[in-house]
Amino acid sequence: MSFLLFAQEGQPQPGGLLNSPMFLPFMIGLMLLFWVVVILPMSRRQKKEQEQQLASLKRGTKVLTNAGIVATVVTANDGEDEIVIRSEDTKLRIKRNVVVQVLDAGGAEPAKPQ
């Protein structure tokens, strides 16, 4: 008789893995691991590349702002947060972090990452 009880206890419960009390912590752990291994390094790399692009701004560089303005840098002093750009006949003073992409001399192709 006791053998029958042990055999029934070893049987899987109906509902499978989703009814297991360890399912939710397991899924949270998996998502946390994915975030640490994939997303965090990617966002750090993108931030570093953006900072390098903004630091390399100099006179004559073509840039694209977050407002969609394609312009040429007129003045960009190291250590300053503002730059002056020219688009057609208009000069604008903008913050460096408004620049979303540095375009090459042709103005149509993005600069090659190093």
C-alpha positions as CSV (number, residue, x, y, z in Angstrom):
1,M,0.0,0.0,0.0
2,S,2.7,2.4,0.8
3,F,4.3,1.7,-2.6
4,L,1.1,3.0,-4.2
5,L,1.3,6.3,-2.3
6,F,4.8,6.9,-3.4
7,A,3.9,6.1,-7.0
8,Q,1.1,8.7,-6.9
9,E,3.3,11.4,-5.3
10,G,5.8,11.0,-8.2
11,Q,3.2,11.6,-10.8
12,P,3.3,15.0,-12.5
13,Q,0.5,17.4,-11.5
14,P,-2.1,18.3,-14.0
15,G,-1.5,21.7,-15.6
16,G,2.2,21.2,-16.1
17,L,4.9,23.8,-15.7
18,L,2.6,26.8,-15.7
19,N,1.1,25.8,-12.4
20,S,4.5,25.3,-10.8
21,P,5.3,27.7,-8.0
22,M,8.8,28.2,-9.4
23,F,7.6,29.3,-12.9
24,L,7.3,33.0,-12.2
25,P,10.7,33.4,-10.5
26,F,12.3,31.3,-13.2
27,M,10.8,33.6,-16.0
28,I,11.9,36.7,-14.1
29,G,15.4,35.3,-13.7
30,L,15.5,34.5,-17.4
31,M,14.4,38.0,-18.4
32,L,17.0,39.6,-16.0
33,L,19.7,37.4,-17.5
34,F,18.8,38.4,-21.0
35,W,18.8,42.1,-20.0
36,V,22.2,41.8,-18.4
37,V,23.8,39.8,-21.2
38,V,22.3,41.4,-24.3
39,I,20.6,44.7,-23.8
40,L,22.8,46.4,-21.2
41,P,26.1,46.0,-23.2
42,M,24.4,47.1,-26.4
43,S,23.0,50.3,-24.9
44,R,26.4,51.0,-23.3
45,R,28.1,50.6,-26.7
46,Q,25.6,52.8,-28.5
47,K,26.0,55.5,-25.8
48,K,29.8,55.4,-26.2
49,E,29.6,55.6,-30.0
50,Q,27.3,58.6,-29.7
51,E,29.6,60.4,-27.3
52,Q,32.6,59.8,-29.7
53,Q,30.6,61.2,-32.6
54,L,29.6,64.3,-30.7
55,A,33.2,64.8,-29.5
56,S,34.5,64.6,-33.1
57,L,32.3,67.4,-34.4
58,K,34.4,70.1,-36.1
59,R,33.9,72.8,-38.6
60,G,32.6,71.6,-42.0
61,T,31.1,68.4,-40.7
62,K,27.6,67.6,-42.0
63,V,25.1,66.6,-39.3
64,L,21.5,65.5,-38.9
65,T,19.6,66.8,-35.9
66,N,16.7,65.2,-34.1
67,A,14.4,67.7,-35.8
68,G,15.4,66.4,-39.2
69,I,17.6,69.4,-40.1
70,V,20.6,68.5,-42.2
71,A,23.3,71.2,-41.7
72,T,27.0,72.0,-41.7
73,V,28.8,72.7,-38.4
74,V,30.1,76.3,-38.4
75,T,31.7,76.4,-34.9
76,A,32.2,73.6,-32.4
77,N,34.5,74.4,-29.6
78,D,35.8,71.6,-27.3
79,G,34.4,71.7,-23.9
80,E,31.3,73.7,-24.9
81,D,27.8,72.2,-24.9
82,E,26.6,74.3,-27.8
83,I,27.5,74.3,-31.5
84,V,26.5,76.6,-34.4
85,I,25.2,75.0,-37.6
86,R,24.3,76.4,-40.9
87,S,21.5,75.1,-43.2
88,E,21.0,77.0,-46.4
89,D,20.9,80.7,-45.3
90,T,20.1,80.0,-41.6
91,K,22.5,79.8,-38.7
92,L,21.3,78.0,-35.6
93,R,22.9,77.6,-32.1
94,I,22.0,74.1,-30.8
95,K,23.1,71.7,-28.1
96,R,25.5,68.9,-29.1
97,N,23.1,66.2,-27.9
98,V,20.5,67.3,-30.5
99,V,22.8,65.8,-33.2
100,V,21.6,62.3,-33.9
101,Q,23.9,61.4,-36.8
102,V,27.1,62.6,-38.3
103,L,27.0,62.5,-42.1
104,D,30.1,62.3,-44.3
105,A,31.3,65.0,-46.7
106,G,28.7,64.1,-49.3
107,G,25.8,64.6,-46.9
108,A,23.9,61.5,-48.0
109,E,25.8,58.6,-46.5
110,P,26.3,58.0,-42.7
111,A,29.9,58.1,-41.5
112,K,31.6,54.7,-41.2
113,P,31.9,53.4,-37.6
114,Q,35.5,52.8,-36.5
